[in-house]
Amino acid sequence: MPAAFRAWWLPGLLLGLSLQLRAGVEACSCAPAHPQQLLCASAIVIRAKVISEKVVPASDDTADTQKLIQYEIKQIKMFKGFDKVKDVQYVYTPFDSSLCGVRLDANKKKQYLLTGQILDNGKVFITLCNYIEPWDDLSPLQKKNLNHRNHMDCSCRITTCYTVPCSVSAPNECLWTDWLIERKLYGHQASSIHPTSQSFSHLPSIHVSIHASIHPSLHSFPLLNVAAA
């Protein structure tokens, strides 16, 4: 390789690697979580219609260059968060996608299931790491479960199974086995299925059945309770 070309190529390569590393660091990253985990971890769960959006400063500090998207919403129903707020008119999310900002459709007045946290200043804050779905994308069973239950049963500790054997370590543990069975994380279990008992004999050393009788809240987001075979 000619010296002149090498002198140009090496810095270019290093710059490219630097940009790739920076992009990896700055990209939004959320740990895999079952929908039930996200519902239980949220301070607020509501059904709402998005009315409008605008970009606002993240704080009153003029030196703060961060921006937020302020979504004006019409709250249709609250499922969780009664003890903290009564009526939510705005939700906020980071403007930058690298900070896990959420993009909601404000043009079509679309309805969403929104989950998020409540900041010290009372603002409702949502990110891509929360459970946020268009309301029409939820199954009838998920909607029924949300509409008829004001309090989430969060006593089941969820463990994701990536390999077998996969076993429980506590009586209240539920195994999330979509990856084992379907080779995708958000499969049959993570979506709405009817909570009938079934077993998967091809999973070695464990017997798997849907854990619905003890934890009725998992009817819409069913998990598996596992006992040693």
C-alpha positions as CSV (number, residue, x, y, z in Angstrom):
1,M,0.0,0.0,0.0
2,P,1.5,3.4,-1.0
3,A,2.5,5.6,1.9
4,A,0.4,8.5,0.8
5,F,-2.7,6.2,0.5
6,R,-2.0,4.6,3.9
7,A,-1.7,8.1,5.5
8,W,-5.2,8.9,4.2
9,W,-6.8,5.5,4.8
10,L,-5.8,4.9,8.4
11,P,-7.2,8.1,9.9
12,G,-10.4,7.5,7.9
13,L,-10.7,4.0,9.3
14,L,-10.2,5.3,12.8
15,L,-12.7,8.0,12.3
16,G,-15.2,5.5,11.0
17,L,-14.7,3.3,14.0
18,S,-15.0,6.2,16.3
19,L,-18.3,7.3,14.8
20,Q,-19.6,3.7,15.0
21,L,-18.7,3.4,18.7
22,R,-20.2,6.8,19.4
23,A,-23.4,5.8,17.6
24,G,-23.5,2.6,19.7
25,V,-23.1,4.5,22.9
26,E,-25.7,7.2,22.0
27,A,-28.3,4.8,20.7
28,C,-31.4,4.1,22.8
29,S,-31.2,0.7,24.5
30,C,-33.9,-0.9,26.6
31,A,-33.6,-4.2,28.5
32,P,-36.1,-6.9,27.2
33,A,-39.2,-6.9,29.5
34,H,-42.5,-8.7,29.4
35,P,-45.5,-6.3,29.1
36,Q,-46.6,-7.3,32.6
37,Q,-43.3,-6.2,34.0
38,L,-43.6,-2.8,32.2
39,L,-47.1,-2.3,33.5
40,C,-46.0,-3.1,37.1
41,A,-43.0,-0.9,36.9
42,S,-44.9,2.1,35.7
43,A,-46.3,4.8,38.0
44,I,-49.1,5.6,35.6
45,V,-51.1,3.6,33.0
46,I,-53.7,5.4,30.9
47,R,-55.6,5.2,27.7
48,A,-55.4,8.5,25.8
49,K,-55.9,10.3,22.5
50,V,-53.1,12.4,21.2
51,I,-54.3,15.9,20.3
52,S,-51.2,17.8,19.4
53,E,-47.4,18.0,19.9
54,K,-44.7,20.7,20.2
55,V,-41.1,20.9,21.2
56,V,-40.4,22.5,24.5
57,P,-37.2,23.2,26.7
58,A,-36.3,20.3,29.0
59,S,-35.9,22.8,31.9
60,D,-36.0,26.5,32.8
61,D,-32.2,26.6,32.8
62,T,-31.1,28.6,29.7
63,A,-27.9,26.7,29.6
64,D,-29.7,23.4,29.2
65,T,-29.9,22.6,25.5
66,Q,-32.0,19.4,25.8
67,K,-35.5,19.5,24.3
68,L,-38.6,17.6,25.1
69,I,-41.7,16.8,23.0
70,Q,-44.8,17.8,24.8
71,Y,-47.8,15.8,23.7
72,E,-51.2,17.2,24.5
73,I,-53.6,14.4,25.2
74,K,-57.2,13.7,26.1
75,Q,-57.2,11.1,28.9
76,I,-59.9,8.5,28.2
77,K,-59.4,6.2,31.1
78,M,-56.8,5.8,33.9
79,F,-55.9,2.2,35.0
80,K,-53.0,3.1,37.4
81,G,-51.8,6.2,39.1
82,F,-55.0,7.4,40.8
83,D,-53.0,8.2,44.0
84,K,-50.6,10.5,42.1
85,V,-52.6,12.4,39.5
86,K,-56.3,12.8,38.6
87,D,-56.3,14.0,35.0
88,V,-53.3,14.0,32.6
89,Q,-53.3,16.7,30.0
90,Y,-49.7,16.4,28.8
91,V,-47.0,13.7,28.5
92,Y,-43.4,14.4,27.8
93,T,-40.6,12.5,26.1
94,P,-37.1,13.3,25.0
95,F,-36.8,15.0,21.7
96,D,-33.7,12.9,20.7
97,S,-34.3,9.3,19.7
98,S,-30.9,8.5,21.2
99,L,-32.5,9.3,24.6
100,C,-35.4,6.9,23.9
101,G,-37.8,9.6,22.9
102,V,-41.3,8.3,21.8
103,R,-42.9,9.3,18.5
104,L,-46.7,9.3,18.7
105,D,-49.1,10.1,15.9
106,A,-50.7,13.4,16.7
107,N,-52.1,14.0,13.2
108,K,-54.7,11.3,13.2
109,K,-55.8,11.8,16.8
110,K,-54.7,8.3,17.5
111,Q,-55.5,6.5,20.8
112,Y,-52.7,4.8,22.8
113,L,-52.1,2.8,25.9
114,L,-49.5,4.9,27.7
115,T,-47.4,3.9,30.6
116,G,-44.7,6.0,32.2
117,Q,-43.3,7.7,35.3
118,I,-44.3,10.8,37.2
119,L,-41.5,13.3,37.8
120,D,-41.0,15.3,40.9
121,N,-42.6,18.3,39.1
122,G,-45.7,16.3,38.4
123,K,-45.0,15.8,34.7
124,V,-45.7,12.4,33.1
125,F,-42.6,11.2,31.4
126,I,-42.6,8.4,28.7
127,T,-39.8,6.7,26.8
128,L,-39.4,3.8,24.4
129,C,-38.5,1.6,27.4
130,N,-42.1,2.0,28.7
131,Y,-45.0,-0.1,27.4
132,I,-46.7,2.0,24.7
133,E,-49.0,0.6,22.2
134,P,-51.7,1.9,19.8
135,W,-55.0,1.1,21.5
136,D,-56.3,-0.6,18.4
137,D,-53.3,-2.9,18.3
138,L,-54.3,-4.5,21.7
139,S,-56.3,-7.7,21.6
140,P,-59.8,-7.8,22.9
141,L,-58.6,-9.8,25.9
142,Q,-56.0,-7.3,26.8
143,K,-58.5,-4.5,26.6
144,K,-61.0,-6.4,28.7
145,N,-58.4,-7.1,31.3
146,L,-57.3,-3.4,31.5
147,N,-60.9,-2.1,31.6
148,H,-62.1,-4.4,34.3
149,R,-59.1,-4.3,36.7
150,N,-57.9,-1.1,38.3
151,H,-55.0,-2.7,40.2
152,M,-52.2,-4.8,38.7
153,D,-51.3,-8.0,40.4
154,C,-47.5,-7.7,40.4
155,S,-46.6,-10.5,42.8
156,C,-45.2,-12.7,40.1
157,R,-41.5,-12.3,39.5
158,I,-40.7,-12.8,35.8
159,T,-37.6,-14.6,34.6
160,T,-36.8,-14.9,30.9
161,C,-35.7,-18.3,29.7
162,Y,-33.1,-18.3,26.9
163,T,-31.8,-21.9,27.3
164,V,-32.8,-25.2,28.9
165,P,-33.0,-26.3,31.5
166,C,-34.8,-23.3,32.9
167,S,-36.2,-23.5,36.4
168,V,-37.7,-21.4,39.1
169,S,-35.9,-20.4,42.3
170,A,-38.9,-19.1,44.2
171,P,-42.7,-20.0,44.5
172,N,-43.7,-16.6,43.0
173,E,-41.5,-16.9,40.0
174,C,-42.9,-17.1,36.5
175,L,-40.9,-18.1,33.4
176,W,-41.1,-16.2,30.2
177,T,-40.4,-18.9,27.5
178,D,-41.3,-17.2,24.2
179,W,-37.7,-17.3,23.1
180,L,-37.4,-21.1,23.8
181,I,-40.6,-22.0,22.1
182,E,-40.8,-19.5,19.2
183,R,-37.3,-18.2,18.9
184,K,-38.5,-14.7,19.3
185,L,-38.8,-12.7,22.5
186,Y,-42.2,-11.1,22.0
187,G,-44.2,-14.1,20.9
188,H,-47.3,-16.0,22.0
189,Q,-46.8,-15.4,25.8
190,A,-46.0,-11.7,25.5
191,S,-49.2,-11.1,23.5
192,S,-52.7,-11.9,24.4
193,I,-53.6,-15.6,24.5
194,H,-56.4,-17.3,26.4
195,P,-55.1,-18.7,29.7
196,T,-55.9,-22.3,29.2
197,S,-53.6,-24.9,30.7
198,Q,-51.1,-26.5,28.3
199,S,-47.7,-28.1,28.6
200,F,-44.6,-28.2,26.4
201,S,-43.1,-31.7,26.7
202,H,-40.2,-30.8,24.5
203,L,-38.6,-28.7,27.2
204,P,-36.2,-31.0,29.0
205,S,-36.2,-31.4,32.8
206,I,-39.1,-29.0,33.3
207,H,-42.9,-29.2,33.1
208,V,-44.4,-25.9,31.9
209,S,-48.0,-24.8,32.3
210,I,-49.6,-21.4,32.1
211,H,-49.7,-19.7,35.5
212,A,-53.2,-18.2,35.4
213,S,-55.2,-19.6,38.3
214,I,-53.0,-18.0,41.0
215,H,-52.3,-14.7,39.2
216,P,-55.5,-13.6,37.4
217,S,-53.8,-10.4,36.3
218,L,-51.7,-12.4,33.9
219,H,-54.7,-13.4,31.8
220,S,-53.9,-10.8,29.2
221,F,-50.2,-11.1,29.5
222,P,-49.8,-14.7,30.5
223,L,-46.6,-16.2,31.9
224,L,-45.5,-19.7,32.7
225,N,-45.2,-21.3,36.1
226,V,-42.7,-24.0,36.0
227,A,-42.3,-27.0,38.3
228,A,-39.6,-29.6,38.1
229,A,-40.5,-32.6,36.1
